[in-house]
Amino acid sequence: MFDTAIAGSLPKPAWLAETGKLWPQWLGEGQALAQAKLDATLLWIKAQEDAGLDVIGDGEQSRQHFVHGFLERVDGIDFAHKVEMGIRGDRYKAMVPQVVAPLRLRGRVHAVEARFLRAHTKRRIKFTLPGPMTIVDTVADRCYGDRVQMAMAFAELLNQEALALQADGVDVIQFDEPAFNVYLDEAATWGVQALERAAQGLSCKTAVHICYGYGIQANIDWKQSLGQEWRQYERVFPALAASRIDQVSLECIHSHVPPELMALLQGKEVMVGVIDVASDAIETPEEVADTIGRALQFVPRERLIACTNCGLAPMGRAVAEAKLQALAAGAALARERYAQA
């Protein structure tokens, strides 16, 4: 019961990149930077194992940003002439690259990181990719003129990389779709369709992560505008329940998401967010187990995975390490509590 995993990102060490930032600048270059990325990955593999997590990720240590880490290997994208654009429903402004020609992959994207991760742990591994809708929301279109068409083009490229990651030995491939909580009607239609295209042909576990964003001020302010009940999941969960995606990752602890919405994911494995990424306060094992207990009213225990609400990238390293330990300890306590439930 109650496997444990992170949503995706972990803080970059101070010797690798700027700390406390969602878009950090690298502190090295060339081969030295490439080696530093792998050193940081190894550090976090060990930290996750030491904490007792069941499914291990690379912490996205080789990516400056969870979307752009993929885009850097895609032809047809102009990074030299970025433009300012409102993203996530104009929640914040970002300098984004422009899609200027038909898209295609420039070879493998994450082979080095995935094979390194597989070689350095015997536990199950998860690798994250940005979802098609979220990519579309993070680039400026100067080529396709149609968001759905461009999303499907990105989905095809994601599928190519996902199939290769599966061949690298990845056990779970997760697509990150925070845009699903912003563009609700589109998410339930072409968003899920593009997601399924990205996952087409995979026999490993497939997952989608839908959160309310990193613990940065723009997201915290947005959440405060959503009222006492956050019902965004209600629009997309039925479509995901009917999809071929195996797992759904959602925000739970310290959120205003009604827990009963998890019941809309009947038949799916549910990654329940039991660790808050918008606070430096360290959860106690009891708090984590309590959150799991509330979720058990709506999710069968054999389908519940304990997870973080979102990535931990902007957090301090010591805080993130403590939260990983709380995640594993809380899941262990929940197994004791609910073994006979």
C-alpha positions as CSV (number, residue, x, y, z in Angstrom):
1,M,0.0,0.0,0.0
2,F,0.8,3.6,-0.5
3,D,3.9,3.8,-2.7
4,T,5.7,7.1,-2.4
5,A,7.1,9.4,-5.2
6,I,7.8,13.0,-5.9
7,A,5.9,15.0,-8.5
8,G,9.1,15.8,-10.4
9,S,11.5,18.6,-9.7
10,L,13.9,19.0,-6.7
11,P,16.1,22.0,-5.8
12,K,19.3,22.4,-7.7
13,P,22.4,22.5,-5.5
14,A,24.1,25.9,-5.1
15,W,27.1,24.8,-7.0
16,L,25.0,23.8,-10.0
17,A,22.6,26.8,-10.5
18,E,21.0,29.7,-8.8
19,T,18.9,28.7,-5.9
20,G,15.4,29.6,-4.9
21,K,14.4,30.3,-8.5
22,L,12.0,28.7,-11.0
23,W,14.2,29.7,-14.0
24,P,17.8,29.5,-12.5
25,Q,20.9,30.3,-14.4
26,W,23.5,27.6,-14.7
27,L,26.8,28.3,-12.9
28,G,29.0,26.3,-15.3
29,E,29.3,25.5,-19.0
30,G,30.4,22.8,-21.4
31,Q,31.5,19.4,-20.1
32,A,31.9,20.7,-16.5
33,L,28.2,21.7,-16.5
34,A,27.2,18.3,-18.0
35,Q,29.1,16.5,-15.2
36,A,27.7,18.8,-12.5
37,K,24.1,18.0,-13.7
38,L,24.8,14.3,-13.3
39,D,26.5,14.8,-9.9
40,A,23.4,16.6,-8.7
41,T,21.2,13.9,-10.1
42,L,23.2,11.3,-8.1
43,L,22.9,13.4,-5.0
44,W,19.1,13.4,-5.2
45,I,18.8,9.7,-6.1
46,K,20.6,9.0,-2.9
47,A,18.5,11.4,-0.9
48,Q,15.3,9.8,-2.2
49,E,16.5,6.3,-1.5
50,D,17.7,7.3,2.0
51,A,14.3,8.9,2.7
52,G,12.7,5.6,1.7
53,L,10.8,6.6,-1.4
54,D,9.5,3.7,-3.6
55,V,9.7,5.4,-7.0
56,I,12.7,7.5,-7.8
57,G,13.1,10.5,-10.1
58,D,16.0,12.5,-11.5
59,G,14.7,15.7,-9.8
60,E,15.0,17.4,-13.2
61,Q,18.5,18.4,-12.3
62,S,19.6,18.6,-16.0
63,R,16.7,21.0,-17.0
64,Q,16.6,24.7,-16.4
65,H,12.8,24.6,-16.6
66,F,10.4,21.7,-16.8
67,V,9.1,22.8,-20.2
68,H,12.1,24.3,-21.8
69,G,14.3,21.3,-20.9
70,F,12.4,19.4,-23.6
71,L,12.1,22.3,-26.1
72,E,15.8,22.8,-26.3
73,R,16.0,19.6,-28.5
74,V,13.2,20.6,-30.8
75,D,13.8,22.0,-34.3
76,G,11.5,24.8,-35.4
77,I,11.8,26.8,-32.2
78,D,13.6,30.1,-32.0
79,F,15.3,30.6,-28.6
80,A,17.4,33.5,-29.8
81,H,14.4,35.9,-30.1
82,K,12.2,35.3,-27.1
83,V,9.1,37.4,-26.6
84,E,7.2,38.3,-23.5
85,M,3.9,36.5,-23.2
86,G,1.3,35.9,-20.5
87,I,1.1,32.2,-19.6
88,R,-1.3,30.1,-17.5
89,G,-4.2,32.4,-18.2
90,D,-2.0,35.5,-17.9
91,R,-1.2,34.6,-14.3
92,Y,2.4,35.7,-14.9
93,K,4.5,37.0,-17.7
94,A,7.4,35.1,-19.1
95,M,10.0,35.4,-21.9
96,V,9.2,32.5,-24.2
97,P,10.7,31.1,-27.4
98,Q,8.8,31.3,-30.7
99,V,7.6,28.4,-32.8
100,V,8.7,29.5,-36.3
101,A,8.7,26.3,-38.4
102,P,7.3,22.8,-38.4
103,L,8.4,20.9,-35.3
104,R,10.7,17.9,-35.2
105,L,13.0,16.3,-32.7
106,R,16.8,16.8,-33.0
107,G,17.5,13.2,-31.9
108,R,17.0,12.0,-28.3
109,V,16.1,14.5,-25.6
110,H,16.7,12.9,-22.2
111,A,18.6,9.7,-23.0
112,V,21.6,10.7,-20.8
113,E,19.5,11.5,-17.7
114,A,17.2,8.5,-18.0
115,R,19.9,6.0,-18.5
116,F,22.0,7.5,-15.7
117,L,18.9,7.3,-13.4
118,R,18.3,3.7,-14.4
119,A,21.9,2.7,-13.8
120,H,22.1,4.2,-10.3
121,T,19.0,2.8,-8.6
122,K,17.4,-0.6,-8.4
123,R,14.1,0.9,-7.5
124,R,11.3,1.8,-9.9
125,I,12.0,5.0,-11.7
126,K,9.8,7.8,-13.0
127,F,10.6,10.3,-15.7
128,T,8.7,13.5,-16.3
129,L,7.9,15.3,-19.6
130,P,5.8,18.5,-20.1
131,G,2.3,17.8,-21.5
132,P,1.3,19.1,-24.9
133,M,-1.2,21.7,-23.7
134,T,1.2,23.1,-21.2
135,I,3.9,23.4,-23.9
136,V,1.5,25.2,-26.1
137,D,0.8,27.6,-23.3
138,T,4.6,28.3,-22.8
139,V,5.6,29.2,-26.4
140,A,4.6,31.9,-28.9
141,D,3.1,30.5,-32.1
142,R,4.4,32.0,-35.3
143,C,3.9,29.0,-37.5
144,Y,0.8,26.8,-36.9
145,G,-1.9,29.4,-36.2
146,D,-4.0,26.8,-34.3
147,R,-3.4,25.7,-30.7
148,V,-4.9,22.2,-31.3
149,Q,-2.8,21.5,-34.4
150,M,0.4,22.7,-32.6
151,A,-0.5,20.6,-29.5
152,M,-0.8,17.5,-31.6
153,A,2.5,18.2,-33.3
154,F,4.2,18.5,-29.8
155,A,2.3,15.3,-28.8
156,E,3.9,13.4,-31.6
157,L,7.4,14.5,-30.5
158,L,6.7,13.7,-26.9
159,N,5.5,10.3,-27.9
160,Q,8.8,9.6,-29.8
161,E,10.8,10.5,-26.7
162,A,8.4,8.6,-24.3
163,L,8.8,5.4,-26.3
164,A,12.5,5.8,-26.2
165,L,12.4,6.5,-22.4
166,Q,10.5,3.3,-22.0
167,A,13.2,1.4,-23.9
168,D,15.7,3.0,-21.5
169,G,14.0,1.2,-18.6
170,V,11.7,3.9,-17.3
171,D,8.8,2.4,-15.3
172,V,6.5,5.4,-15.1
173,I,6.3,8.2,-17.7
174,Q,4.5,11.3,-16.4
175,F,3.3,14.3,-18.4
176,D,3.0,17.5,-16.5
177,E,-0.2,19.5,-17.4
178,P,-0.7,22.5,-15.0
179,A,-2.5,24.1,-17.9
180,F,-5.4,21.6,-17.3
181,N,-6.4,23.7,-14.3
182,V,-6.6,26.9,-16.3
183,Y,-8.2,26.1,-19.6
184,L,-10.9,23.9,-18.3
185,D,-13.1,23.2,-21.3
186,E,-10.2,22.8,-23.7
187,A,-8.4,20.5,-21.2
188,A,-11.4,18.1,-21.1
189,T,-11.5,17.9,-24.9
190,W,-8.3,18.4,-27.0
191,G,-6.1,18.6,-24.0
192,V,-6.8,15.0,-23.0
193,Q,-6.7,13.9,-26.7
194,A,-3.2,15.4,-27.1
195,L,-2.2,13.8,-23.9
196,E,-3.3,10.4,-25.1
197,R,-1.4,10.9,-28.3
198,A,1.7,11.6,-26.4
199,A,1.3,8.4,-24.4
200,Q,0.3,6.3,-27.5
201,G,1.8,2.8,-27.6
202,L,3.4,2.9,-24.1
203,S,3.2,-0.3,-22.1
204,C,4.9,1.2,-19.0
205,K,2.8,3.1,-16.5
206,T,1.6,6.5,-17.7
207,A,0.7,9.4,-15.5
208,V,-0.4,13.0,-15.7
209,H,0.4,15.6,-13.1
210,I,-2.2,18.4,-12.6
211,C,-1.4,20.9,-9.9
212,Y,-2.1,24.5,-8.9
213,G,1.6,25.4,-9.6
214,Y,4.9,25.8,-7.8
215,G,5.0,27.6,-4.5
216,I,5.9,30.9,-6.1
217,Q,4.1,34.2,-5.2
218,A,2.2,34.4,-8.5
219,N,0.6,31.0,-7.9
220,I,-0.1,31.7,-4.2
221,D,-1.9,34.9,-5.2
222,W,-3.9,33.1,-7.8
223,K,-5.0,30.4,-5.3
224,Q,-6.2,33.1,-3.0
225,S,-8.5,34.3,-5.7
226,L,-10.2,30.9,-6.2
227,G,-12.5,31.0,-3.2
228,Q,-13.1,28.3,-0.6
229,E,-13.6,25.5,-3.0
230,W,-11.2,24.7,-5.8
231,R,-13.3,22.6,-8.3
232,Q,-11.2,22.9,-11.4
233,Y,-10.5,19.1,-11.3
234,E,-14.2,18.5,-11.6
235,R,-14.0,19.5,-15.3
236,V,-11.2,17.3,-16.4
237,F,-11.3,14.2,-14.1
238,P,-14.2,12.5,-15.9
239,A,-12.3,12.8,-19.2
240,L,-9.1,11.4,-17.6
241,A,-11.1,8.6,-16.0
242,A,-12.2,7.6,-19.6
243,S,-8.7,7.9,-21.0
244,R,-5.9,5.3,-21.2
245,I,-3.7,7.2,-18.7
246,D,-2.9,5.0,-15.7
247,Q,-2.2,7.5,-12.9
248,V,-3.3,11.0,-12.0
249,S,-1.3,13.3,-9.7
250,L,-3.3,16.0,-7.9
251,E,-2.9,18.6,-5.2
252,C,-4.4,17.8,-1.8
253,I,-2.8,18.9,1.5
254,H,-3.4,22.5,2.5
255,S,-5.5,23.1,-0.6
256,H,-9.2,23.8,-1.0
257,V,-9.8,20.9,-3.4
258,P,-12.9,19.0,-2.2
259,P,-11.5,15.5,-1.5
260,E,-14.6,13.9,-3.0
261,L,-13.5,14.9,-6.4
262,M,-11.0,12.1,-6.3
263,A,-13.9,9.7,-6.7
264,L,-14.2,11.0,-10.3
265,L,-11.0,9.1,-11.0
266,Q,-12.6,5.6,-10.6
267,G,-10.3,2.9,-12.0
268,K,-7.2,5.1,-12.0
269,E,-4.2,5.1,-9.6
270,V,-4.2,8.4,-7.8
271,M,-1.1,10.3,-6.7
272,V,-2.4,12.2,-3.8
273,G,-0.4,15.4,-2.9
274,V,0.4,14.9,0.8
275,I,3.4,17.4,0.9
276,D,2.8,21.1,0.6
277,V,5.2,22.9,-1.8
278,A,4.1,26.4,-1.0
279,S,5.3,26.3,2.6
280,D,8.7,25.6,4.3
281,A,6.9,24.0,7.2
282,I,7.8,20.3,7.4
283,E,4.8,18.0,7.6
284,T,4.8,15.5,10.4
285,P,4.3,11.8,9.7
286,E,0.9,12.2,11.4
287,E,-0.2,15.0,9.1
288,V,0.8,12.9,6.0
289,A,-1.0,9.8,7.3
290,D,-4.1,11.9,8.1
291,T,-4.1,13.3,4.5
292,I,-3.8,9.7,3.2
293,G,-6.7,8.7,5.5
294,R,-9.0,11.4,4.1
295,A,-8.2,10.3,0.5
296,L,-9.0,6.7,1.4
297,Q,-12.6,7.7,1.6
298,F,-12.6,8.1,-2.1
299,V,-9.6,6.2,-3.5
300,P,-9.0,2.4,-2.9
301,R,-5.9,1.8,-0.9
302,E,-4.3,-0.3,-3.5
303,R,-4.6,2.6,-6.0
304,L,-3.3,5.4,-3.7
305,I,0.2,6.7,-4.2
306,A,1.6,9.3,-1.7
307,C,3.2,12.2,-3.6
308,T,4.1,15.9,-3.3
309,N,1.6,18.5,-4.4
310,C,4.0,19.7,-7.1
311,G,7.7,20.0,-7.7
312,L,10.1,21.3,-5.1
313,A,12.5,23.1,-7.4
314,P,12.2,26.7,-5.9
315,M,12.6,25.4,-2.3
316,G,15.7,25.3,-0.1
317,R,17.6,22.0,-0.3
318,A,17.4,21.2,3.4
319,V,13.6,21.8,3.4
320,A,13.2,19.6,0.4
321,E,15.2,16.8,2.0
322,A,13.1,17.0,5.2
323,K,9.9,16.9,3.2
324,L,11.0,13.7,1.4
325,Q,11.7,12.1,4.8
326,A,8.2,13.2,6.0
327,L,6.6,11.8,2.9
328,A,8.1,8.4,3.4
329,A,7.6,8.3,7.2
330,G,4.0,9.4,6.8
331,A,3.2,6.7,4.3
332,A,4.8,4.1,6.6
333,L,2.6,5.3,9.4
334,A,-0.4,5.1,7.2
335,R,0.4,1.5,6.3
336,E,0.4,0.7,10.0
337,R,-2.9,2.6,10.6
338,Y,-4.8,1.3,7.6
339,A,-3.4,-2.2,7.2
340,Q,-6.6,-3.8,8.4
341,A,-9.0,-1.1,7.2
